[in-house]
Amino acid sequence: MHDDEFLGLVEDLRRFGGDLCDVEVKRAHDKLPRSTHETLSAFANKEGGVLILGLDEKGGFEVVGVKNAAKLVADLGSLCSEFEPPIRADIRVRAFESVDLVVAEIPETLPAQKPCHLRSMGVYQGSFIRVGDGDRRMTQYEILTLLASKGQPKEDLEPVQGTSVGDLDTHLTEAYLSLLRRHRPYRYAELSDREALTRTRVLVRDETGREVLFLGGLLALGEYPQEHFPQLMVSFVHYPESTGGSMGTGERFLDNVALEGPVPVIVRDTLLALKRNMKRRALIRGGRSLRRLGVPGGGPPGSRCQRRRAPRPVRSCPGHTGAGGDVSRPARHPEPGRTLRSRDGRQPA
């Protein structure tokens, strides 16, 4: 940072009357303040920033200087090395208005290495983010989002203890292997079933050498994954009214079914449940036949209907997020039906 840049920075601070989003000032006359690690982490996890030691914010950014600049530089450099990943700050002593200041330019941490945190405090307690002119501890959600975005999620490659090749559904597995050998014969035609399943990350040997299933293999090809993950399911409920149960008839629901099995079966059965709870009718308008989808108890002809897609609730099944505990509940409310058209605007046959 050049002298004129630094002078302009201090003038901006004095005119604004407070810290900036990328500039933090600390008095630090004798030693580093206890909150220094928060600022270092916050700048590294945002877009970088400048830390100035030796200015007094409460005194209108009056210059107080630092008592022992060399020691403060060493202490700050040592603190930067205690982060994961280490912060490689550009730390310099700058003479300003007849006193010494310590100025550190903090670079942004690479996205693949965030969150930058103080190693001794751990990632959840030692990670901070810059918000306005302050440093805030990152939430667990923010940290997990950064960790998940570092690369391709690999939750499906977790071995599921207590499983074996006997937990695979015979028909699904045979269809899967047949598809592999038909479309990729060069790689899989000559392999045995076990070798093909191992190559495609369905089977793996655990630390004891025992053959178990990967999480992805169990969810996609397992005969009954719910034996290991009881809450892996879709609960489908069709209510008689848009607000839920019918106050007039006392009916709570028209259809209520729990959909279990491997993910392909859950998807198939969810689509069947949606189709089963819809009615198809034909209307004649202007000499043309219009096909409409409706639901029991729906509105009059010409009103509109919104269909919910099955893949969305299936995507939220626990196995896709590390086998959590949420149960997906797609709900069908009797809303009015809409005219179906193909992508080119024609009516379906």
RODOGU-448165 format. One record per residue (C-alpha): x, y, z; residue in three letters; chain. Coordinates in steps of 0.5 Angstrom, whole numbers, plus 500, padded with zeros to 3 digits. Example, Ala and Ser with C-alpha at 12.3 -4.5 7.8 and 13.67 -1.06 7.14 Angstrom:
# residues 2
[[525,491,516],ALA,A],
[[527,498,514],SER,A],
END
This chain:
# residues 349
[[500,500,500],MET,A],
[[503,507,498],HIS,A],
[[503,513,503],ASP,A],
[[498,517,499],ASP,A],
[[493,511,499],GLU,A],
[[494,510,507],PHE,A],
[[493,517,508],LEU,A],
[[487,517,504],GLY,A],
[[485,511,508],LEU,A],
[[486,515,515],VAL,A],
[[482,521,512],GLU,A],
[[476,516,510],ASP,A],
[[476,513,517],LEU,A],
[[476,520,520],ARG,A],
[[471,523,516],ARG,A],
[[466,517,516],PHE,A],
[[467,516,524],GLY,A],
[[468,509,524],GLY,A],
[[471,502,521],ASP,A],
[[470,500,514],LEU,A],
[[467,494,512],CYS,A],
[[475,492,510],ASP,A],
[[479,496,515],VAL,A],
[[479,495,522],GLU,A],
[[483,500,527],VAL,A],
[[485,498,534],LYS,A],
[[489,502,539],ARG,A],
[[494,496,541],ALA,A],
[[499,501,544],HIS,A],
[[502,496,548],ASP,A],
[[500,489,546],LYS,A],
[[495,486,541],LEU,A],
[[487,486,543],PRO,A],
[[484,480,545],ARG,A],
[[479,480,539],SER,A],
[[485,481,534],THR,A],
[[484,473,532],HIS,A],
[[476,475,530],GLU,A],
[[478,480,525],THR,A],
[[484,476,522],LEU,A],
[[479,470,521],SER,A],
[[473,475,519],ALA,A],
[[477,479,513],PHE,A],
[[480,472,511],ALA,A],
[[473,469,510],ASN,A],
[[471,475,506],LYS,A],
[[475,479,501],GLU,A],
[[481,481,505],GLY,A],
[[482,487,509],GLY,A],
[[487,492,512],VAL,A],
[[488,492,520],LEU,A],
[[491,498,523],ILE,A],
[[494,498,530],LEU,A],
[[496,505,533],GLY,A],
[[490,509,532],LEU,A],
[[484,510,537],ASP,A],
[[477,510,534],GLU,A],
[[474,512,540],LYS,A],
[[478,519,540],GLY,A],
[[476,520,533],GLY,A],
[[482,516,530],PHE,A],
[[487,520,534],GLU,A],
[[494,517,533],VAL,A],
[[497,514,539],VAL,A],
[[502,509,536],GLY,A],
[[505,503,538],VAL,A],
[[510,502,544],LYS,A],
[[514,497,541],ASN,A],
[[513,496,534],ALA,A],
[[518,490,533],ALA,A],
[[514,486,538],LYS,A],
[[508,487,536],LEU,A],
[[509,485,528],VAL,A],
[[512,479,531],ALA,A],
[[506,477,535],ASP,A],
[[501,479,530],LEU,A],
[[505,474,525],GLY,A],
[[505,469,530],SER,A],
[[498,469,531],LEU,A],
[[497,469,523],CYS,A],
[[501,462,523],SER,A],
[[496,459,528],GLU,A],
[[490,459,523],PHE,A],
[[488,454,519],GLU,A],
[[490,455,513],PRO,A],
[[495,460,516],PRO,A],
[[494,467,514],ILE,A],
[[500,470,510],ARG,A],
[[499,477,512],ALA,A],
[[503,483,509],ASP,A],
[[505,486,516],ILE,A],
[[509,493,516],ARG,A],
[[511,498,520],VAL,A],
[[509,505,518],ARG,A],
[[511,512,520],ALA,A],
[[505,517,521],PHE,A],
[[504,523,524],GLU,A],
[[511,522,528],SER,A],
[[509,515,531],VAL,A],
[[510,508,529],ASP,A],
[[503,504,526],LEU,A],
[[503,497,525],VAL,A],
[[499,496,518],VAL,A],
[[497,489,516],ALA,A],
[[494,487,509],GLU,A],
[[490,481,510],ILE,A],
[[489,477,504],PRO,A],
[[482,473,502],GLU,A],
[[483,465,503],THR,A],
[[482,461,497],LEU,A],
[[475,459,497],PRO,A],
[[477,451,497],ALA,A],
[[480,453,504],GLN,A],
[[475,457,507],LYS,A],
[[473,457,513],PRO,A],
[[479,460,516],CYS,A],
[[479,459,523],HIS,A],
[[484,459,529],LEU,A],
[[486,452,530],ARG,A],
[[486,452,538],SER,A],
[[478,454,538],MET,A],
[[476,449,532],GLY,A],
[[472,451,526],VAL,A],
[[466,452,529],TYR,A],
[[468,457,535],GLN,A],
[[474,460,531],GLY,A],
[[471,462,524],SER,A],
[[469,469,523],PHE,A],
[[466,473,518],ILE,A],
[[466,481,516],ARG,A],
[[459,484,517],VAL,A],
[[459,491,516],GLY,A],
[[464,494,520],ASP,A],
[[464,488,525],GLY,A],
[[466,481,526],ASP,A],
[[461,476,527],ARG,A],
[[462,468,529],ARG,A],
[[460,464,523],MET,A],
[[454,460,524],THR,A],
[[454,452,523],GLN,A],
[[450,453,517],TYR,A],
[[455,458,514],GLU,A],
[[461,453,516],ILE,A],
[[457,447,513],LEU,A],
[[456,450,507],THR,A],
[[463,452,506],LEU,A],
[[465,445,507],LEU,A],
[[460,442,503],ALA,A],
[[462,447,497],SER,A],
[[470,445,497],LYS,A],
[[469,439,492],GLY,A],
[[464,434,490],GLN,A],
[[460,431,496],PRO,A],
[[462,424,498],LYS,A],
[[457,422,503],GLU,A],
[[454,417,498],ASP,A],
[[461,414,499],LEU,A],
[[461,412,506],GLU,A],
[[461,405,508],PRO,A],
[[455,402,511],VAL,A],
[[457,398,517],GLN,A],
[[453,391,518],GLY,A],
[[451,391,510],THR,A],
[[453,386,505],SER,A],
[[452,384,498],VAL,A],
[[446,380,500],GLY,A],
[[442,387,502],ASP,A],
[[442,388,494],LEU,A],
[[435,388,491],ASP,A],
[[436,382,486],THR,A],
[[432,385,480],HIS,A],
[[435,392,481],LEU,A],
[[442,390,481],THR,A],
[[441,385,475],GLU,A],
[[438,391,471],ALA,A],
[[444,395,473],TYR,A],
[[449,391,471],LEU,A],
[[446,389,464],SER,A],
[[446,396,463],LEU,A],
[[453,397,465],LEU,A],
[[455,391,460],ARG,A],
[[451,394,454],ARG,A],
[[453,401,454],HIS,A],
[[460,400,457],ARG,A],
[[462,393,454],PRO,A],
[[469,395,454],TYR,A],
[[470,396,461],ARG,A],
[[465,392,464],TYR,A],
[[463,386,459],ALA,A],
[[469,381,462],GLU,A],
[[468,383,469],LEU,A],
[[464,379,474],SER,A],
[[458,382,478],ASP,A],
[[462,383,484],ARG,A],
[[468,386,480],GLU,A],
[[463,391,477],ALA,A],
[[460,393,483],LEU,A],
[[466,394,486],THR,A],
[[468,399,480],ARG,A],
[[462,403,481],THR,A],
[[462,404,488],ARG,A],
[[457,400,490],VAL,A],
[[461,395,494],LEU,A],
[[467,396,498],VAL,A],
[[472,393,504],ARG,A],
[[472,396,510],ASP,A],
[[478,397,515],GLU,A],
[[477,389,517],THR,A],
[[477,387,510],GLY,A],
[[469,385,510],ARG,A],
[[465,387,504],GLU,A],
[[460,392,505],VAL,A],
[[455,397,501],LEU,A],
[[457,404,500],PHE,A],
[[451,409,502],LEU,A],
[[450,410,495],GLY,A],
[[449,403,493],GLY,A],
[[445,401,499],LEU,A],
[[440,407,497],LEU,A],
[[440,406,490],ALA,A],
[[440,398,489],LEU,A],
[[438,396,496],GLY,A],
[[433,391,498],GLU,A],
[[430,395,504],TYR,A],
[[435,401,506],PRO,A],
[[430,403,511],GLN,A],
[[433,397,515],GLU,A],
[[439,401,517],HIS,A],
[[435,408,516],PHE,A],
[[428,408,518],PRO,A],
[[426,415,517],GLN,A],
[[428,414,509],LEU,A],
[[421,415,506],MET,A],
[[416,419,503],VAL,A],
[[410,420,506],SER,A],
[[404,422,501],PHE,A],
[[398,425,504],VAL,A],
[[392,428,500],HIS,A],
[[388,432,503],TYR,A],
[[380,434,502],PRO,A],
[[381,441,502],GLU,A],
[[387,446,501],SER,A],
[[387,448,508],THR,A],
[[387,440,510],GLY,A],
[[382,436,513],GLY,A],
[[374,437,511],SER,A],
[[371,441,517],MET,A],
[[364,439,513],GLY,A],
[[365,432,513],THR,A],
[[370,430,518],GLY,A],
[[375,427,513],GLU,A],
[[382,428,515],ARG,A],
[[385,426,508],PHE,A],
[[383,422,502],LEU,A],
[[390,418,501],ASP,A],
[[395,417,506],ASN,A],
[[401,412,504],VAL,A],
[[408,412,507],ALA,A],
[[413,410,501],LEU,A],
[[419,406,502],GLU,A],
[[424,402,499],GLY,A],
[[430,404,495],PRO,A],
[[430,411,492],VAL,A],
[[428,408,485],PRO,A],
[[422,405,488],VAL,A],
[[420,411,492],ILE,A],
[[420,415,486],VAL,A],
[[416,410,482],ARG,A],
[[411,410,487],ASP,A],
[[411,417,489],THR,A],
[[409,418,481],LEU,A],
[[404,413,482],LEU,A],
[[401,416,488],ALA,A],
[[400,423,485],LEU,A],
[[397,420,478],LYS,A],
[[392,416,483],ARG,A],
[[390,422,486],ASN,A],
[[389,426,480],MET,A],
[[383,425,475],LYS,A],
[[383,426,467],ARG,A],
[[377,429,464],ARG,A],
[[376,432,457],ALA,A],
[[373,439,455],LEU,A],
[[370,441,448],ILE,A],
[[371,448,446],ARG,A],
[[371,451,440],GLY,A],
[[370,444,436],GLY,A],
[[377,442,440],ARG,A],
[[378,437,445],SER,A],
[[382,439,451],LEU,A],
[[385,434,456],ARG,A],
[[385,437,463],ARG,A],
[[388,434,470],LEU,A],
[[384,435,476],GLY,A],
[[383,432,483],VAL,A],
[[377,429,487],PRO,A],
[[373,435,489],GLY,A],
[[377,440,484],GLY,A],
[[374,446,482],GLY,A],
[[369,447,476],PRO,A],
[[372,446,469],PRO,A],
[[376,452,466],GLY,A],
[[379,453,473],SER,A],
[[387,452,474],ARG,A],
[[390,446,477],CYS,A],
[[397,446,480],GLN,A],
[[401,440,480],ARG,A],
[[407,438,485],ARG,A],
[[413,434,482],ARG,A],
[[415,428,486],ALA,A],
[[422,429,485],PRO,A],
[[423,435,489],ARG,A],
[[421,431,496],PRO,A],
[[425,425,494],VAL,A],
[[431,429,493],ARG,A],
[[430,431,500],SER,A],
[[431,424,503],CYS,A],
[[436,423,508],PRO,A],
[[441,419,505],GLY,A],
[[442,425,500],HIS,A],
[[445,429,506],THR,A],
[[449,424,510],GLY,A],
[[443,420,512],ALA,A],
[[439,425,516],GLY,A],
[[433,424,520],GLY,A],
[[428,428,516],ASP,A],
[[422,425,513],VAL,A],
[[419,428,506],SER,A],
[[412,429,506],ARG,A],
[[409,431,499],PRO,A],
[[402,434,500],ALA,A],
[[396,434,495],ARG,A],
[[391,439,496],HIS,A],
[[385,439,491],PRO,A],
[[386,445,487],GLU,A],
[[383,447,481],PRO,A],
[[386,443,474],GLY,A],
[[390,446,469],ARG,A],
[[391,445,461],THR,A],
[[396,440,459],LEU,A],
[[400,442,453],ARG,A],
[[407,440,450],SER,A],
[[413,444,449],ARG,A],
[[411,446,442],ASP,A],
[[404,449,444],GLY,A],
[[400,443,442],ARG,A],
[[395,439,446],GLN,A],
[[397,432,448],PRO,A],
[[394,426,444],ALA,A],
END
